Amino acid sequence: MVVLFLVASTAFAVDVDGRIGTGEYAREASFDNGNFKVFWTIDQDRIFMALDVKANGWISIGFEPSRVMADADMIFGMVPPSGPVEAIDAFSTGTFGPHPPDANLGGKNDVLQFAGTRNGDRIIFEFVRLLDTGDRYDKKIPATGKLKIIWAYGPNFTFSAKHLKAGAETLDL
């Protein structure tokens, strides 16, 4: 019985390295005809998430907007062809933005770990954050149930550049 528990608890061990291994994540969803894929595993008080996106510029996911983009807790991944990978923890202050970094609003960057890679026309960006960061600009992510998300990708690495494509979905955690 103990052996089964140990095997089950490590079945979805996530290595935040900018790559998505077979079976690395417990759940996944695909949007925009496969151009935007989301993978996630919840482990205790953390969510491990990966975005696999056909894009050239920034990629992002937002949690629990009130309407369109308003009040969304957002994570942007910047994975340039050369230069460092960057994670931006942001918050949308209006229906269509803007979405300044949490730190600019008096919050903090709550991305605990991140990594990204590029492979041809696809970007993979992985990150980890607490389900409940305690930051007023972050939404609590439930361990089970439904999570409303918004997703988008941009044409370049200008953080404020308008997205090329965006959508709204609900994940079944």
N, C-alpha and C positions, 0 to 999 in steps of 0.2 A: 504494500500500500504506500509506503514512504517513497519507494522508487518511482511509482507512477506520479506522485505529486511533484517530485523533483523534475521529472521529464516534462510534465505539463507546464510547470512554472517557467521553464527555460525555452519552451517551444517558440516563443516570440521574443527572444532576446534581440534587442535593437542595438545595432552598432552605428552610431551617428558619424558616418564617414562620407556622406554624399553619394552613396550607392544603395540600391534597394535589392537586397538578396532575396532569393526564393524563400518564402515562408517567414521573412523577417518581421512582417507586420501582421497583426491579427485581422484587420479589416481593410477594405479598399473600396473606392467608388471612382467612377469615370464619368466625365462630363465633356461637352463640346466635341462629341464624336471621338473621344480618346485623346484629344489635345490637352486636357487637364485632368490628371489623375491624382487622387488623394489617398494616402495610406496612413493608418493610425493604429496605435496600440496604447491602451491605458494600463499603467502599471502603478498600483498603489495610488500615490497622490500626484502622478505626472502623466502627461500625454506626450507621446513620441509621435511625431507627424512627419510625413514626407510628401512633397509635391513633385510630380513628374510631369513637366509641361513642355509642349512644343512652342518655344518662344525664343526671341532674341534678346529681350530686355528683362526688366524686373518681373517677378511673379509674386502673387500674394493670395492670402486667404484671410477672411474676416469672420468673426464670431458674433452671433446674435445682434444683428442690426435691428433698430426699431422700425425704420422704413428706408428703403433703398440702401444707402450706406450709413445713414445717421446712427450714431452711437455704437458703431461696430468697433470691436477690438480687432486690430489687424496686425498681421505679421507679413513683412515684405522680405523676400529673398533676392539678393543681388549676387549673381554669379557671373562676373565678366570673364571674357576669354583670357584676359591676363589681369593680374591684380588680385587683391584679397576678396574673399567671399564676405558678404555683409548681411546681417539680420537687423531689421528695423521693426521695433515694437511700436505700433502707431494706434491712433484713435481718430475715428472720423467724427468731426464736430458738426457736420451739416449733412443734409440729404444727399448731396453730391460732392462731399468733401468740404473743405480740405481735410487731410488726415496727417496732422503733424505727429512726430515721435512723442510718445508718452512723456519722455523727459522734458520736452519743451512745454508741456502742460502742467508740470509739477509732479508727474508720476515717475516711474523708473522703467528701465529696460528689463523685462522679466524673461527674456530668452536665456535659458540656462546653458544651452549648448547648441551648436549649429554647424553644418558643413554643406558644401555644394560641389557639384561637378557638372560639366557640359559634355555631351556626347552627340556629335552631329548637331541636329536642330533641336535637341531636347536638353532641358535643364532639370537636374534633380537637386532639390533643396530639402534638407532634413533639419528639424529643430525639436527641442524639448522645452516644455514649460510646466509649471505647476498647474493643477486643475484650478486651484484657488490661490492666486498670487497675493491677494490682499491689496492690490493696487486698484484704485478707483477707476482707472482707465482700462482695466482688463475685466473681461467677463468670466464668471465662474463656469467652468466646463463640467457638466455632469459626468459621473463615471458610467452611467447607463441612461438610456432614453434617447431623446431627439436633440439634435444641435443644429440650429439654423446657421448656414454659412453663406458667405459671398466669396467669389473668387474672381481673379482678374490677372491679366498679363499685359505688360507694356512693350512699347517699341524700342526702348533703349534703357539706359541706367540712370536717367534723370528721375529722381524719386517723385517729382510732382507731374511727370508726363502723363497725359491722358491714356487710359488703357486702350488696347486694341480690341480686346474681347473681355466680357465679364458675364457673370451669371449668379444666380441665387439657387441654393439647394438645401435640403435637409439631410443630415447624416443620422443614421440609426446607430448609436454608439453601442 
